[in-house]
Amino acid sequence: MLSADQSYQAVLTRDARFDGRFFVAVKSTMIYCRPICRVKTPLRKNCSFFTHAAEAEVAGYRPCKRCRPELAPGASLMEVSSELARATLSYISQDFLAAESLAGLAVKLGITDRHMRKVFQDEFGVSPVEYWQTQRLLLAKQLLTDTHLPVTSVAMASGFKSLRRFNVALKERYRMTPTELRKLQKSKVEDNASGFTFRLAYRPPFDWEQILSFLSRRAIPGVEAIQDGAYFRTIRVSRQQKEFTGFMEVRHAAEEKMISVRLSDELVPVCGVILDRVKRLFDLSADPIAINAVLGSLSKARPGLRVPGCFNSFEMAVRAILGQQISVAGASTLAGRLVARFGTPIATPLASLKYIFPSASRIATAKVAEIGSLGITGKRAQTVSALAQAIQDGDLLLEPGHKVEGTLRKLRKIPGIGEWTAQYIAMRGLSWPDAFPHTDLGIVKALKEKNSRKILELTEKWRPWRAYAALHLWSTLEKTS
Ligand SMILES: [Zn+2]
């Protein structure tokens, strides 16, 4: 946590490393900004500092039109100290409250409504609903500024049930109408019919090549493709019992220090959820300064390294099981066969993208022998089936930050999921930065240590960023081989 003086210093120097770590609110204008804002630096006496945009908004400040707080990178899961607050936040970011009540969320987390609100308020300084309201309005602001989407569609995509409610909320918080916000739109917003482009910021340095090459090697044929320096994939997202399918393209806009995400038209109503998952997949909330300070010399070679997350936890977990004890290329082949057999066909402009990864419910209804007929060994086919069943029955929930230890225990109970697979799923599927697959052969080789107890002792100094340490260790092997 930065002190007020350190924060002001970051504002004075427009230090991008602190972007998204806090917001500066200015009393004389009642506007809040990112530390990197280009407007004239406010006087120290007029500044207040808030960790979360929602706190600034609840205190009566509205977001700056120049630096656009909605584009700032988010907070890392590790910065949220309470596990319950973390889980609540994860659900809110996945738009849970659009379809369910706060009480419903508390039931999902297995706690009382009152306890959940208290824990959340203590952590974020605002209530879950206030936080969600900020998230929705910032998304609406982004859509009004960056797309030509009609105002009614913007309201729906941001989770408002009616245009009237949207207008009221916007007026109340931002003292603006949608039309006034839309006027901020730059003329360069492309009016093309083929998709909508969004931008997401990160904290530099960001090693795009590293993460793209990691994803490229593990791409699932038919579902993911890496082409011309960009990542493409097919998508299915459910919202309020409705399914949305389409595809996306993710590129690096290096000079802007941003990631650009283009979505096919059909996905715009669920763009909030999709952007949240893109942040997970590309680890955009990571704070390299905090991480590298702990990892020390290990992080020297690749200071912008990220831990690749996932877009769909079930897909990622299945891919991990298929990859047990076989080559990365072999696992991709098997994943491709699984997709061609059980996936949903979809048409996209990219010839190689033609399936949506099968849902857990689809795999849960498949016979083990059917999965096995694809060349997947009987034991692994059983594991894939059991994983799908556990998810389908609601016994297992693969969500970031949600009861990590409990989820690990449940994963290990599935026959065929050992410590390596459980830790690997925690690292990528649960975005758990402290996960560490200590039995991994690459790790053993990189550390030149075979004794797992000694390996674990060695990793103590890298807590709570051991997942980053694992990625660094793997990357040292790539260089020498
Ligand atoms: Zn600003």
Boltz pocket constraint, residues with backbone or C-beta under 6 A from the ligand:
constraints:
  - pocket:
      binder: B
      contacts: [[A, 32], [A, 33], [A, 34], [A, 37], [A, 38], [A, 39], [A, 64], [A, 65], [A, 66], [A, 67], [A, 68]]
      max_distance: 6.0
